[in-house]
Amino acid sequence: MQKSKLINIILAVAVLVLVIQLVNKNERSGRQTVETTPAKADTLSIKNDTAMKLFQKKSLGVRSEVYPKPAFVIGSYDKSGKPNIMTAAWAGICNSNPLSIAVSMRPATYSYHNVTESKAFTVNIPSSEMARYVDYAGRFSGKDVDKFKETGLTPIRGEFVNAPYVKEFPIVIECELTTYHELGSHRQFIGKVIDVKVDEAILNSEGRVDVNLLNPLIYGGGKYFETGKYIAETGESLHDIDGTPFVPDYSRKYANELLEVIHNRKSVRHFTGEAVSKMDIETLLKAGMAAPTAANRQPWKFYVVTAREKLDLLAEALPYAKMLTQVQTAIVVCGDMENAGNLKELGYWVQDCSAASQNILLAAESLGLGAVWTAAYPYEDRVEVVTKVLDMPEHHVPLNVIPVGYPTGEDLPKDKWKTENVVWKD
Ligand SMILES: Cc1cc2nc3c(=O)[nH]c(=O)nc-3n(C[C@H](O)[C@H](O)[C@H](O)COP(=O)(O)O)c2cc1C
């Protein structure tokens, strides 16, 4: 009796163990399926990337084939206080906190001794137009020549450190020597960044350096190069469409200034007040008239308003055009009903003039100008005001009023990319 009870218990335990093992196995295989979702692996896989070619490698031994190399110009004072510059490619950021830059110099250079003694240096970052000065600073020694005098470049005493910077260079960084390392042929000087000065002309609306405007000089293989085009934001390869990872084909989708302008366009409502040249306004109008129109009728007229009292009258009467008081010019895109032909009744002129208006807005963005579409048509009262202020004939119908000026930088583009607004029909 007791023996059969024991056998039953052993059997029950064995069945329980089997069931637990089965459940575990199913859970594991379930998780594995999730982890290996093919969509992600396939979309990200280099196998599907036609732009990638897998080359055969050849060993070159020990060579400095690191690209791109910077072409920094290092400023320092000698013992007598004479300012000097030397070009350095063996350099770069080496720490984030404190932000530090490493520059390696040979004892044969004058700068090596200057920095060792003065315990400070500046890093001057050149644009590609400055290649000749960079090259000169890297070919001649401050022992023999006064490089500032010979090039005509202007030395400015550092604001915070005992080293000169080059006035004409777009970015200058003042560094205080914190330590150095003997590496062999070179002594690596580590400089803590004390201040960074940047030409306003290369700053974007967010106050950050626009690398395209800086156009930094690159050094590599004994040659100087310009920087390439903007490719993509960091992290863009992680965007997805409907949960499926989307890897943009950078070379075709982003390496394109037009797309950059399209994505940077914003409605500018804050202006500096500075007048826009007639030449630039004409560039905008030419862009406007390059738009497609139904049956190529070009059913439009473009009024360019520069009369102060008219701009102010429009600002007063139109509810969303108050910024007209801050600009010297406005473009009013009008439908010309005498040119609309039999398409007039279909309202094609609205589409044609809208395409022209968008071209004007994009052209303004590309010239560094600001503009904003403020509506007239289809509001009867607004159409009436604009028609009256600008003394228009009845067959000219104002679609909008576009103030044009220089942006203060307060207005920023919006990211309107929403996957839910895309309907794929595969
Ligand atoms: C593109 C370029 C990069 C250079 N990079 C370095 C460098 O990283 N370190 C170095 O010691 N010399 C470098 N040199 C050489 C020095 O700039 C050169 O010896 C210069 O004459 C030194 O100037 P100085 O004696 O007035 O200090 C480079 C030269 C060029 C043209």
The ligand as a Gaussian input file, in Angstrom:
#p B3LYP/6-31G(d) Opt

LIG

0 1
 C       49.285000      70.537000     -42.548000
 C       50.408000      70.556000     -41.557000
 C       50.261000      69.893000     -40.355000
 C       51.274000      69.906000     -39.406000
 N       51.095000      69.270000     -38.208000
 C       52.087000      69.289000     -37.266000
 C       51.896000      68.726000     -35.977000
 O       50.827000      68.198000     -35.649000
 N       52.923000      68.767000     -35.103000
 C       54.126000      69.340000     -35.409000
 O       55.037000      69.335000     -34.571000
 N       54.322000      69.940000     -36.615000
 C       53.341000      69.951000     -37.547000
 N       53.514000      70.565000     -38.746000
 C       54.774000      71.238000     -39.018000
 C       54.859000      72.588000     -38.305000
 O       53.709000      73.355000     -38.499000
 C       56.099000      73.336000     -38.856000
 O       57.234000      72.654000     -38.443000
 C       56.125000      74.791000     -38.467000
 O       57.123000      75.425000     -39.243000
 C       56.453000      75.011000     -37.002000
 O       56.361000      76.382000     -36.726000
 P       57.153000      77.083000     -35.524000
 O       58.576000      76.647000     -35.598000
 O       56.973000      78.564000     -35.781000
 O       56.482000      76.654000     -34.277000
 C       52.493000      70.584000     -39.709000
 C       52.635000      71.246000     -40.918000
 C       51.596000      71.234000     -41.838000
 C       51.762000      71.964000     -43.147000

